[in-house]
Amino acid sequence: MIVQLWCEEADGRWGRRAVAATVQIGSGDDGRIVVGEWVPHPAVTIVPYAEYAKVRAVLVSSAGTGARVTVNGYPPLGLTLLEDRDEIVIRRERTGDFARFVFGELEAAHVVRFAEAPAACGDDRCARCRKRLQSGDAAVRCPVCGRWYHEGPLASGARRECFSYDPLCGGCLTARAAMSWSPGGDEEREAEEPASTEAAA
């Protein structure tokens, strides 16, 4: 499981970056706010960690970087536990430029092409209709409980909408709306290369 970092773009839309390892936010050599594994002048470092079946993250503030940081409008402590939908604003003191980010605990649920799972895994049945998913079926995997659902055209030519049938995941009762939330309420842009169309269980 990974966490999400939503980044507000110049046009006001939000891009989503999957965060699976430590990431820094701060000023690059050209003065712009940048995000990456290593940033020349980091204002904050976000460190994801596992807590039971959940992935959480801690924000570590850096002093003396020429940037002012707030989390939900308040200066963070040196170490701040991030909660789902916390807003992080980094403002460069010299120029007043700022960048907004929103932390998200849930990975977005999205439709992919299902690839056959090993028979021993037993993870190749739809959690809603209990029919087997075949290689090439359009499917969604719940980012919380990991169960697979049919969602769209099947390899056979038929169509099933098992994931969108109910507003809650049948496996863990997480609301589907929480799995597709974005800060602006619009369709997000991927900050990274788009995910592969193949997925294995």
C-alpha positions, 0 to 999 in steps of 0.5 A: 500500500502507498499514500498519496500526495496531491500537488496543486498545479499552476492552473488550479487542478490537482495532480496525484503523486504516489508516495511509497518511500521518503519524499522531500518538498522544498526549493530547487536550485532554480528557486522553484518548489520541487518534490523528490527523493532528494531536494537541494533545499528541503523544507519538509520531509514526508516519511511513510510507515506501516501501522498494522494494516494501514500506511501512515506518514510523518512530516519532518520540518527542516529549519533555516530553509527560507520557507514557511510551512503550515499544516492546515494553517498552523506551523507544524511541530518538528515531527507531525503525524499526517492525517488523511486530507491534511493541507501542507502549504510551503511559502518561500519567504523571499518571494512569497511564492507558495505551493499547496499539497494535500496528503491522502492516506488512501491509494486511488481505486482505478480500473486496470486489466486483470492479469491471472493470479497464481492459483494458490493465491485464491484472489481471482474471484470478484468480491461482489459476484464471486465469479472468477476474473479472467486475464484481460477483464477490466477490474478494480482492486480495493486499496484498503482490503485488496479485494478484486471486483469486475468493473467494465468490459470482460475478456469474453465481451460481456460487461460487469459493474461489480465495483460501482454496484454498491457505494461501499466496498463489500470486503471492508465497507470503505466508501468508494467516494473516499477511494476516488476523492481529489482536493479539487473535486475534479478529475486528477492528473497523474504526476508520474508516468501513468500506471501500467494497464496490467495488474497482478494480484 
